[in-house]
Amino acid sequence: MNGKLLRVGTTYIPVGNVVSSAEWYEQKLGAETTYIDQNKAIINLANQSFFLVKSDKDQTANFMDAGGNERFSVTFEVNGLSALESLHQEFINQDMRVGEIEDRGHTGSNFVFYDLDGNKFDVWSELSPEFKEKYQIT
């Protein structure tokens, strides 16, 4: 990489109740909470820090694209289609709000899921080559 920005260090996610949200991320996604107060929680998940920030009601990190479709701002990666299918079923078994597995016309497959506050996230079945190389994943 020749860029000046080396990695994304933190992503901020609006939540209504910091404590409940931190517990949800721990229980459903296996996150580790490293700091928490009434206004924010810092969780570690997927090799990144996320700040769960107390916000006004009905705030999410989602946005509408030019075609009027609600979009997510974060895509998580798993290692292959079977890992994606297994995670999808695990989320369904946990009564999480989960979309169907989709073929979006590019390499791999995806599905979306939502947290307690309606923040929409994506999961993709393909790990980036740089990540595979760095962590020696086959």
C-alpha positions, 0 to 999 in steps of 0.5 A: 500500500502506498497510500497515506491512510493505512487502515480504518481504526474506529467506526462510530455506530449510533445507539439508543442505549449504550449498555444494552447495545454493548451487551447485544454486540457481545452476545450476538457477535462475540465483541469485547467491550473495553470501555463503557459509560452512559454515553459510549462504549468501545468494543473490539470486533473483527480486528477493529474498534467500534464506538457505540455512541448514545444518540437521539432516537431513530438514528442509524448509520444507514443511508439511502442511495440515489435509487431510494435503497437503504444501504449499510456503511460496513461490510464484514468478511468471512472466509468462504461460502460455508462460513457465510452460510454457517454464520447466517444460520447462527444469526437466524438461530439467535433471532436476529433480523437477517436478510437472505444470502444474495448473489450480487453479481460479483465474487462471493455472496452476501447477506445483511443483518441489523443490530438492536437500533436498526443499524444495517451491516453486510457480511461478504463471503470473501476475505481480502487478499491482504488480510489472508496474507497478513494472518496466513489464512488459506 
